[in-house]
Amino acid sequence: MSEKPEIAVGAVIIDADRLLMVRRGKAPAEGLWTIPGGRVEKGEYLSDALEREVMEETGLNVTAGALLGIFEVIGDPHYVILDYVADIATSDQNPVAGDDVAEVEWVQMDLIKDRECTPRFIEMLTGWGVLPR
């Protein structure tokens, strides 16, 4: 087990009634659906990490917005994940899966619950008001 928790960021990107989701292509959570994001590198601002991770995983240019919530995954490694709202630069951009993800797509909000998502993902988005109760 790593000595200290790792800091990561996630991007909640909504376009109309759709959420941008990625299916993880590598461990941890390989094969499960979630939002784009990843580890913060040493010396990197959280907003820069978020924008970089979204670009790497989806090919989309985004602008980090407000902190939506904090999510924790205790395991090996232990992650503290700060999830932010993010806006895409232009709505005509099409996402393309990067190296760390198997797939990327816009998912209708009412269909998210039908995906095989990372643990507590649905509950987290519901608690933050992104998904209806």
C-alpha positions in Angstrom: 0.0 0.0 0.0 1.3 3.5 -0.8 2.4 5.6 2.1 0.1 8.6 1.4 -3.1 9.1 -0.4 -2.9 10.2 -4.0 -4.7 13.4 -5.2 -6.8 13.0 -8.3 -9.3 15.2 -10.2 -12.5 14.3 -12.1 -14.5 16.4 -14.6 -18.3 16.5 -14.7 -19.0 17.7 -18.2 -22.6 18.1 -19.1 -24.0 19.0 -22.6 -27.8 19.4 -22.6 -29.0 16.2 -21.0 -25.8 14.2 -21.5 -22.8 13.5 -19.3 -19.4 12.8 -20.8 -18.3 9.4 -19.6 -15.2 7.2 -20.2 -14.8 3.4 -19.8 -11.6 2.8 -18.0 -9.0 1.0 -20.1 -6.5 0.3 -17.3 -6.5 -0.5 -13.6 -7.8 0.7 -11.3 -11.5 0.1 -12.3 -10.6 -1.3 -15.7 -13.8 -1.8 -17.8 -16.0 0.4 -15.6 -17.6 3.7 -16.7 -16.9 7.0 -14.9 -16.0 10.6 -15.6 -12.7 11.6 -17.2 -9.9 12.4 -14.8 -6.7 11.2 -13.1 -3.8 12.0 -10.9 -2.5 15.4 -10.1 1.3 15.7 -10.9 3.7 17.3 -8.6 3.8 21.1 -9.1 0.5 21.1 -11.1 -2.5 23.2 -10.2 -5.7 21.3 -9.8 -7.4 23.1 -12.7 -4.4 22.4 -15.0 -4.5 18.7 -14.0 -8.2 18.5 -14.8 -7.8 20.1 -18.2 -4.8 18.0 -19.0 -6.5 14.7 -18.0 -9.6 15.5 -20.0 -7.5 16.3 -23.0 -5.5 13.0 -22.6 -8.5 10.8 -22.1 -11.0 12.4 -24.5 -9.2 14.9 -26.8 -11.5 17.7 -25.6 -10.4 21.2 -24.6 -12.2 22.1 -21.3 -12.2 24.8 -18.8 -12.3 23.8 -15.1 -15.1 25.3 -13.1 -16.3 25.1 -9.6 -15.5 22.2 -7.2 -18.5 19.9 -7.2 -17.4 17.6 -4.4 -14.8 15.4 -2.9 -14.8 11.6 -3.3 -12.5 9.1 -1.6 -11.5 5.6 -2.7 -9.7 3.7 0.0 -7.6 0.9 -1.3 -4.2 0.5 -2.8 -3.6 3.2 -3.8 -5.8 5.4 -1.7 -7.2 8.3 -3.8 -8.7 11.6 -2.7 -10.6 12.8 -5.8 -11.7 16.3 -6.3 -14.5 16.5 -8.9 -15.1 19.7 -10.7 -17.7 21.0 -13.1 -16.0 21.6 -16.5 -17.1 23.3 -19.7 -16.1 22.2 -23.2 -14.5 25.0 -25.2 -16.8 24.5 -28.2 -19.8 22.2 -28.5 -18.8 20.9 -31.9 -15.9 18.9 -30.5 -16.2 15.1 -30.7 -14.5 13.1 -28.0 -11.9 10.5 -28.9 -10.7 7.8 -26.5 -7.1 8.3 -25.4 -4.6 5.8 -24.1 -6.0 5.3 -20.6 -9.6 4.8 -21.7 -11.3 2.1 -23.7 -14.3 4.2 -24.8 -15.6 7.7 -24.4 -19.1 8.9 -25.2 -21.9 11.3 -24.3 -24.4 9.4 -22.2 -28.0 10.5 -21.7 -28.6 11.3 -18.0 -31.4 8.8 -17.7 -29.3 6.0 -19.1 -26.3 6.4 -16.8 -27.8 4.0 -14.2 -27.8 1.2 -16.8 -24.0 1.4 -17.2 -21.5 -0.7 -15.2 -20.0 2.2 -13.3 -17.2 2.6 -10.7 -18.3 1.9 -7.1 -20.6 4.6 -5.6 -20.5 6.6 -8.8 -24.3 6.8 -9.2 -24.8 7.6 -5.5 -22.1 10.3 -5.7 -23.7 12.1 -8.7 -27.2 11.8 -7.2 -26.0 13.2 -3.9 -24.4 16.2 -5.7 -27.6 16.9 -7.6 -26.1 15.9 -11.0 -28.6 13.0 -11.3 -32.2 13.2 -10.1 -33.1 11.3 -7.0 
